[in-house]
Amino acid sequence: MTLLAVPAEIETPACLRYKEVTIVTKLNPYLNFPGNTEEAFNFYKSVFGGDFTSVVRFRDMPMEGVTIPKADEGKIMHIGLPIGSDNVLMASDAVESLGQQVAQGNNFYISLHPDSKEDADRVFRALSDGGTVEAPIADQPWGDYWGAFRDRFGVQWMVNYTYPQEQ
């Protein structure tokens, strides 16, 4: 999908003038729950049907320099439920022992999935400009190139590029 530039003959404020760019191809909601992600997603699965694309618990994904308390090891680090032909509802548990706390307004992200690492960098830089970077975009232990931030308007974003699978 391409966002087209506003024709020159139309007078527009500078904030509405866009250059032609290719838009990221996938955009999915990413929810945070206060420890009940699995319960919520079993409910969503009962409504929408389908199978989870992945269920990753904190014990399954050790992070260098991070100790997960035994009580939190079984919580959900990532889960995905396909809805329709090209949408995935995704989520994780906010773990208070890691300083995470769910409050209305911080319980969701918009997750972008660019087609290239270069586009991931471009989108991350552009949207995070003037905002607060939560996790710099970088290669991650699960194999993707990922980062997260809150933009200058308070909207939370994740950018996730998945490297092509070797065949």
Backbone bond lengths (Angstrom), bond angles and torsions (degrees), N, CA, C in turn:
res aa  C-N    CA-C-N  psi(-1)  N-CA   C-N-CA  omega(-1)  CA-C   N-CA-C  phi
1 M - - - 1.446 - - 1.519 107.83 -
2 T 1.310 117.98 138.81 1.455 122.07 -178.99 1.517 109.97 -120.46
3 L 1.329 115.77 134.06 1.449 121.54 174.37 1.514 106.47 -88.48
4 L 1.323 117.21 121.20 1.456 120.86 -174.87 1.517 111.27 -89.51
5 A 1.296 115.60 149.15 1.455 121.98 177.40 1.527 109.96 -69.93
6 V 1.316 117.16 148.34 1.463 122.73 176.09 1.529 107.28 -71.78
7 P 1.344 118.60 132.43 1.466 120.57 179.85 1.538 111.26 -55.55
8 A 1.316 116.50 142.79 1.468 122.64 -176.13 1.523 112.63 -60.73
9 E 1.352 117.41 -30.48 1.464 119.43 -177.35 1.531 112.82 -73.65
10 I 1.332 117.36 -11.83 1.457 120.46 177.50 1.522 108.30 -93.81
11 E 1.322 116.37 122.07 1.457 120.27 -179.42 1.527 108.80 -77.18
12 T 1.323 116.43 121.06 1.458 121.03 -179.31 1.522 109.33 -134.92
13 P 1.339 116.92 149.66 1.460 119.24 174.40 1.529 109.61 -64.37
14 A 1.308 116.69 155.65 1.465 121.39 -177.14 1.525 111.81 -56.45
15 C 1.334 117.95 -34.75 1.459 119.86 -177.73 1.524 112.63 -68.16
16 L 1.329 118.59 -15.05 1.457 121.49 179.46 1.521 113.35 -102.05
17 R 1.308 117.85 -0.54 1.463 120.95 178.96 1.517 108.92 -88.36
18 Y 1.324 116.12 124.02 1.449 121.76 -178.69 1.511 109.72 -119.33
19 K 1.313 115.31 145.63 1.448 117.82 169.47 1.517 106.99 -90.19
20 E 1.296 117.23 161.79 1.445 120.68 -178.20 1.524 109.26 -72.14
21 V 1.328 116.11 124.59 1.461 121.71 178.48 1.523 108.19 -139.46
22 T 1.320 115.30 156.64 1.454 120.02 174.07 1.521 107.56 -88.38
23 I 1.313 115.92 131.75 1.457 122.15 -179.00 1.528 109.22 -84.26
24 V 1.324 116.44 147.20 1.455 122.91 176.17 1.531 109.00 -55.78
25 T 1.320 116.91 143.12 1.461 119.44 -171.39 1.518 115.42 -82.68
26 K 1.314 120.05 -26.84 1.464 120.77 -179.65 1.516 110.12 -128.64
27 L 1.331 114.39 140.08 1.451 121.55 179.26 1.525 106.57 -140.36
28 N 1.335 117.61 120.53 1.453 122.28 -175.94 1.522 111.18 -131.05
29 P 1.342 117.44 147.29 1.469 119.71 175.00 1.528 110.52 -74.12
30 Y 1.329 116.05 144.25 1.466 122.70 177.39 1.514 106.88 -129.89
31 L 1.337 116.46 117.00 1.455 122.29 -174.11 1.525 111.68 -103.96
32 N 1.321 116.54 150.66 1.461 122.84 172.56 1.520 108.30 -116.04
33 F 1.328 116.19 138.04 1.453 121.98 178.67 1.527 109.52 -124.42
34 P 1.341 116.58 154.99 1.469 120.25 -178.66 1.529 112.66 -85.42
35 G 1.343 117.50 47.21 1.456 120.80 176.97 1.519 114.75 103.78
36 N 1.334 118.25 -0.17 1.467 120.03 -178.55 1.531 112.87 -120.66
37 T 1.324 116.40 32.20 1.464 120.97 178.75 1.520 111.73 -58.26
38 E 1.325 116.82 -45.74 1.464 119.69 -177.33 1.531 110.80 -60.76
39 E 1.313 117.59 -44.32 1.465 121.73 177.79 1.533 110.57 -60.71
40 A 1.335 116.46 -46.91 1.466 120.89 -179.56 1.524 110.59 -61.55
41 F 1.330 117.68 -43.94 1.456 120.19 -176.28 1.528 112.83 -74.04
42 N 1.313 117.72 -29.32 1.472 118.64 171.92 1.522 109.59 -65.49
43 F 1.322 117.18 -36.77 1.461 120.98 175.28 1.530 110.29 -64.45
44 Y 1.345 117.90 -49.47 1.466 120.99 -179.57 1.528 110.75 -60.26
45 K 1.340 116.34 -38.38 1.467 120.55 178.30 1.529 110.09 -63.53
46 S 1.345 117.80 -37.13 1.465 120.46 179.18 1.528 111.14 -67.48
47 V 1.328 116.86 -26.73 1.460 121.37 179.73 1.531 111.31 -84.85
48 F 1.354 116.75 -49.14 1.464 121.70 -173.32 1.530 113.73 -92.12
49 G 1.338 117.73 -19.98 1.458 121.03 -175.50 1.517 110.84 78.86
50 G 1.304 115.98 -168.22 1.463 121.15 178.45 1.516 112.52 85.98
51 D 1.320 114.06 -175.37 1.465 121.91 179.23 1.520 109.09 -126.22
52 F 1.309 116.35 151.01 1.459 120.92 178.00 1.534 109.50 -65.69
53 T 1.340 116.75 137.21 1.465 120.24 176.74 1.516 110.65 -75.24
54 S 1.323 116.27 -30.35 1.458 121.06 176.39 1.523 108.61 -162.44
55 V 1.323 114.71 150.47 1.459 122.32 171.87 1.528 105.29 -135.83
56 V 1.326 116.48 108.49 1.458 121.62 -178.62 1.523 107.95 -117.19
57 R 1.312 116.37 124.26 1.467 121.57 177.83 1.520 109.12 -97.06
58 F 1.315 116.10 158.67 1.468 119.87 -178.60 1.518 111.47 -57.62
59 R 1.333 119.04 -33.62 1.476 121.01 179.01 1.532 111.67 -67.85
60 D 1.345 117.09 -21.34 1.471 121.51 -177.87 1.523 112.98 -82.39
61 M 1.322 118.18 -13.27 1.457 121.12 -172.49 1.533 109.45 -134.36
62 P 1.334 117.13 76.61 1.468 118.92 179.56 1.531 110.31 -62.03
63 M 1.326 115.35 139.79 1.461 121.71 179.23 1.516 108.72 -116.95
64 E 1.312 115.28 130.26 1.454 120.83 -178.36 1.526 110.65 -57.20
65 G 1.344 116.22 128.19 1.453 121.79 177.18 1.516 114.86 79.67
66 V 1.349 117.89 4.83 1.464 121.51 -178.71 1.524 108.72 -119.36
67 T 1.331 115.82 125.42 1.453 121.06 176.07 1.516 108.85 -104.62
68 I 1.314 115.74 122.53 1.468 121.78 178.82 1.529 107.08 -96.73
69 P 1.333 118.21 121.30 1.468 119.96 176.81 1.529 111.19 -59.64
70 K 1.334 117.14 148.27 1.473 122.32 -179.54 1.525 111.57 -50.23
71 A 1.329 117.28 -40.09 1.465 121.57 -177.47 1.526 112.45 -64.04
72 D 1.345 117.57 -21.87 1.462 121.61 -177.36 1.528 113.48 -103.75
73 E 1.330 118.23 -7.38 1.463 120.91 -175.80 1.527 113.32 -60.10
74 G 1.326 118.32 -31.44 1.453 122.17 -178.34 1.519 114.08 -86.70
75 K 1.329 116.77 -3.90 1.466 119.54 179.00 1.517 110.26 -71.60
76 I 1.317 115.16 159.40 1.463 121.92 -174.23 1.527 110.93 -82.82
77 M 1.347 115.47 121.68 1.470 121.07 173.85 1.530 109.34 -85.86
78 H 1.347 116.07 -36.17 1.469 120.03 178.07 1.526 109.09 -158.16
79 I 1.341 114.65 138.44 1.458 121.40 173.74 1.521 107.37 -144.80
80 G 1.313 116.53 146.18 1.463 121.03 178.11 1.514 110.62 -134.84
81 L 1.344 116.30 138.51 1.452 122.31 177.20 1.527 108.49 -130.06
82 P 1.347 117.81 110.54 1.459 119.67 177.62 1.530 110.76 -62.99
83 I 1.320 115.27 136.97 1.461 121.52 175.89 1.523 106.42 -130.98
84 G 1.314 116.54 117.61 1.454 119.65 -175.69 1.511 110.33 76.68
85 S 1.336 115.56 -162.61 1.461 119.69 -172.84 1.521 114.54 -84.65
86 D 1.326 119.35 -24.00 1.461 118.75 -174.70 1.530 113.43 -145.95
87 N 1.341 116.54 24.23 1.462 120.12 179.57 1.514 109.17 -120.55
88 V 1.334 115.75 145.17 1.456 120.74 176.95 1.519 107.88 -132.63
89 L 1.326 116.51 123.48 1.452 122.43 171.88 1.523 106.10 -85.87
90 M 1.337 117.37 124.85 1.458 121.46 -175.39 1.519 109.74 -125.43
91 A 1.340 116.20 158.69 1.463 118.93 -178.62 1.518 111.53 -163.43
92 S 1.342 114.23 170.83 1.456 122.82 171.92 1.527 108.96 -153.97
93 D 1.334 114.60 162.51 1.459 120.38 173.49 1.521 108.93 -84.99
94 A 1.314 117.06 137.01 1.462 121.74 170.00 1.524 105.75 -80.60
95 V 1.321 116.59 127.02 1.458 121.80 -175.95 1.524 108.28 -106.04
96 E 1.331 115.94 110.30 1.470 120.61 -176.42 1.526 112.40 -61.35
97 S 1.352 117.46 -31.62 1.466 120.04 178.86 1.528 111.83 -65.26
98 L 1.347 116.88 -16.55 1.467 121.62 176.40 1.525 110.86 -99.85
99 G 1.328 116.76 9.22 1.458 120.73 179.02 1.518 113.59 85.13
100 Q 1.320 117.47 10.43 1.460 121.67 -179.62 1.523 109.02 -94.21
101 Q 1.308 116.22 136.31 1.455 120.72 177.50 1.523 108.71 -143.31
102 V 1.327 115.95 129.13 1.452 121.08 -178.96 1.527 109.50 -83.19
103 A 1.310 114.98 130.90 1.468 122.22 173.59 1.519 106.74 -139.86
104 Q 1.327 116.67 152.43 1.454 119.61 178.35 1.529 109.02 -52.99
105 G 1.321 116.57 125.96 1.462 121.11 -179.06 1.518 113.17 105.94
106 N 1.346 118.87 -25.64 1.459 119.14 176.53 1.528 110.97 -111.89
107 N 1.324 116.23 13.39 1.454 119.66 -175.75 1.526 113.90 -94.14
108 F 1.335 116.96 14.44 1.459 119.18 177.33 1.523 110.80 -151.02
109 Y 1.319 115.24 155.44 1.458 124.72 173.67 1.521 107.46 -131.49
110 I 1.305 116.16 159.38 1.452 121.49 165.17 1.523 105.12 -101.98
111 S 1.317 116.25 123.27 1.453 121.59 -176.33 1.520 109.54 -103.73
112 L 1.335 116.11 117.63 1.465 122.20 179.64 1.522 109.48 -98.58
113 H 1.323 115.66 142.02 1.466 121.42 -178.11 1.528 109.36 -128.54
114 P 1.337 116.95 83.74 1.473 120.62 -178.88 1.523 112.32 -67.45
115 D 1.340 113.99 162.98 1.460 121.12 179.85 1.524 113.56 -83.63
116 S 1.340 118.21 -11.60 1.465 120.36 -178.94 1.524 109.95 -146.18
117 K 1.319 115.43 158.58 1.463 121.45 176.78 1.521 109.93 -64.73
118 E 1.325 117.01 -37.10 1.465 121.45 179.31 1.526 110.57 -63.39
119 D 1.339 116.76 -42.77 1.459 120.45 178.34 1.526 110.27 -67.20
120 A 1.336 117.36 -35.57 1.468 120.93 176.47 1.524 109.89 -60.01
121 D 1.332 116.55 -45.74 1.475 120.58 178.56 1.523 110.83 -63.23
122 R 1.331 117.22 -44.01 1.464 121.14 -178.37 1.520 111.30 -61.63
123 V 1.329 116.20 -48.39 1.458 120.90 -178.74 1.531 110.73 -65.94
124 F 1.326 117.03 -42.56 1.465 121.07 179.47 1.529 110.25 -59.62
125 R 1.340 116.64 -49.97 1.478 120.59 -179.51 1.519 111.32 -61.08
126 A 1.325 116.99 -46.49 1.465 120.76 -175.43 1.526 111.64 -66.19
127 L 1.329 117.37 -47.94 1.466 119.61 -176.60 1.524 112.87 -73.74
128 S 1.327 118.33 -30.13 1.470 120.39 -178.17 1.525 112.52 -84.64
129 D 1.338 117.95 -10.29 1.464 121.69 179.20 1.530 109.93 -57.86
130 G 1.319 116.62 120.26 1.456 121.19 -178.82 1.515 113.52 84.85
131 G 1.330 116.54 -0.30 1.460 120.94 179.54 1.519 111.22 -106.58
132 T 1.325 116.00 -158.09 1.458 122.37 -178.87 1.522 109.21 -123.68
133 V 1.327 116.68 119.17 1.462 121.33 179.14 1.531 108.56 -80.12
134 E 1.317 115.04 123.83 1.471 122.07 177.52 1.530 110.06 -86.76
135 A 1.332 115.71 -44.07 1.464 122.32 178.95 1.524 106.98 -142.37
136 P 1.342 117.56 115.19 1.470 119.41 179.31 1.527 110.54 -57.71
137 I 1.332 115.74 146.77 1.462 118.85 179.50 1.527 108.47 -69.37
138 A 1.343 114.99 128.13 1.461 120.65 -175.14 1.528 108.68 -165.60
139 D 1.327 115.90 166.00 1.458 120.61 173.73 1.530 108.48 -63.74
140 Q 1.339 115.63 139.39 1.456 121.51 -175.29 1.528 111.02 -116.62
141 P 1.351 116.73 159.90 1.473 119.97 -178.79 1.527 113.96 -57.81
142 W 1.338 117.60 -26.38 1.474 119.60 -179.25 1.525 112.08 -83.70
143 G 1.338 117.34 -0.85 1.457 120.48 172.72 1.515 116.17 103.52
144 D 1.328 118.45 -8.11 1.463 121.27 179.60 1.525 111.05 -96.96
145 Y 1.303 115.52 170.18 1.464 125.08 175.68 1.522 104.77 -105.44
146 W 1.350 118.16 112.02 1.466 121.66 -166.05 1.527 110.96 -142.41
147 G 1.321 114.48 149.29 1.460 121.63 172.71 1.514 109.84 -157.69
148 A 1.347 116.58 162.86 1.462 121.29 -178.19 1.518 110.08 -141.32
149 F 1.332 115.86 149.45 1.457 120.99 -178.88 1.522 110.64 -161.87
150 R 1.318 114.89 166.89 1.469 122.69 171.27 1.522 105.21 -111.41
151 D 1.342 116.72 125.85 1.463 119.24 -177.72 1.533 110.97 -75.62
152 R 1.306 116.76 176.28 1.465 121.52 -176.59 1.525 113.33 -63.65
153 F 1.338 117.21 -11.46 1.458 121.49 179.28 1.524 112.32 -103.26
154 G 1.344 116.92 4.21 1.455 121.75 177.91 1.514 115.10 89.03
155 V 1.344 118.27 4.69 1.463 121.76 179.04 1.525 108.84 -84.93
156 Q 1.337 116.11 134.50 1.463 121.42 -179.07 1.527 110.44 -92.47
157 W 1.317 115.31 133.50 1.466 122.70 -176.75 1.520 110.17 -129.37
158 M 1.339 115.20 150.60 1.461 123.49 166.86 1.523 106.14 -125.53
159 V 1.315 116.01 140.86 1.461 120.99 173.36 1.521 105.96 -118.97
160 N 1.318 117.08 124.28 1.460 122.03 -175.43 1.527 110.06 -134.01
161 Y 1.321 115.33 114.12 1.466 120.56 175.16 1.533 106.92 -106.11
162 T 1.325 115.94 126.66 1.464 121.73 176.36 1.510 108.94 -99.78
163 Y 1.319 115.59 120.48 1.464 120.18 179.33 1.532 109.96 -62.67
164 P 1.335 116.86 146.51 1.476 119.43 177.38 1.530 110.02 -58.68
165 Q 1.312 115.40 141.68 1.461 120.54 178.72 1.520 109.55 -77.61
166 E 1.340 115.73 135.32 1.459 119.95 176.05 1.514 108.16 -74.36
167 Q 1.339 115.86 139.97 1.459 119.05 -178.41 1.488 112.09 -113.74
